[in-house]
Amino acid sequence: MKPPPFRYSRPESVADALALLEPEAKVLAGGQSLVPLMSMRLAVPEHLVDINRLAGLSYVEVAGGAVRVGALARHAEVLASPAAAAAQPLLRKALRWVAHPAIRNRGTTVGSLVHADPSGEMPAVLALLGGTVRVASTSGERTIAASDFFLGPLESAAQPGELAIEAQFPVLATAGAGTGFAEISRRRGDYAVCGVAVLAWLSADRRVGGAAAAYLSVGPVPVVLDLTEAIAGAAADAAAFPAAADLARGRLRPAADIHATAAYRRQLAGVLTERALLEALAEARETLAA
Amino acid sequence: MSGAGDLHEVRLTVNGAAMVARVPARRLLSDCLRHDLQLTGTHVGCEHGVCGACTILLDGSAVRSCLLLAVSVDGAEITTVEGLAARDGTLSPVQRAFAECHGLQCGFCTPGFLTTVTAGLRATPEPDDDQVRDMVGGNLCRCTGYQNIVAAVHRAAEFTRSPADRP
């Protein structure tokens, strides 16, 4: 359970990091997924480029309609940012479910996006909000939409030679919208058996306008569903939304594994959809009451 | 550009003492502490981030030392379980609470719990029961059944907030 040998570089600038990122190299940020993968010999990079000295990438800021998270911002720093929580409450709600505090203290939010684990919370959040990831290489920068970023289990659109610089999570509309997050895991902090992030909004007459949900652990990538057809026009303070749960159970095609059968995952998806939707609508109503 | 077999000099401040180790890049911080620096109080359980036994404080924050490369934390300030008690051996409030409440049996997981709770009570000095369970939720103990560990965290919080109770 030790990592295999590798060459190691610790650049002091983004430009140096990009110059070092040969095709065989892998970026080391928090390492909370990469190091155990290396210890289990599931990942054997020839060269690690450690970006932990690039302090300029540690930022969490709200600008241009998005919460901008730099490549070196730890989950714990994003979680603790009052500005990020005020601009997009879903970040704090979801980050509380990311592993354990000791992992969040080192692991980075951008790193978890690039890692693209389909049971990760933050990929689902980025997918739901329609965020973006900005990547750089020696040949320039490009910005990738969440819908194009998650390609498969542990596979993102960031290519060898590219460094993810920043993720942008769009802010929540100031009034009439809300978010919710719900997840079930065997032990708090473990991988989710199923989880869901919901974004809901009210119509002008303060009834339910619509909602979208992003699911983790039910497919090879985060799965985004539009729940609107099941709930539009309903009373915003309804106690239950069985049609939304039915829609989720009907559309999702989760796989079975050692942790849960497909049928159980589908059942959880329905239950969690309603829970997260109720939380999102309660938040949406509060924004109008205030 | 370094080769895969190169040794790297790693300077750490561990429990207040400046230390230097020359290690290959692949050396886990847990192994650096135990083998290179001879600080075997940090225990290694699962070695892939699940059990929490190897938890240390890195610049004051609890982290898993088996999920860090020693070379990557060059220059950091580290507290291991050996650094929790006072220099004269007086136990810290968390250590005293674990002893008093029987929060350990075999003791293998204890270094990880003590460091985790030390950092946890700094962030949440008056935790309720849910917060206590959340605090230690990432640490496995195969002996105690956790009840006495939860009691010990509450007791440690009492020691920490009312100095009159301190030893």
Interface residues (C-beta under 8 A of the other chain):
Chain A: M1 K2 P3 P4 P5 F6 R7 Y8 S9 R10 L20 L28 G31 Q32 V35 P36 S39 M40 E46 L48 D50 N52 A76 A99 H100 P101 A102 I103 N105 R106 R187 R188 G189
Chain B: M1 S2 G3 A4 G5 D6 H8 P24 A25 R26 L28 D31 E47 H48 G49 G52 T55 L58 S61 A62 V63 R64 C66 L67 L68 L69 V71 S72 D74 T116 A119 G120 A123 R133 D134 M135 G137 G138
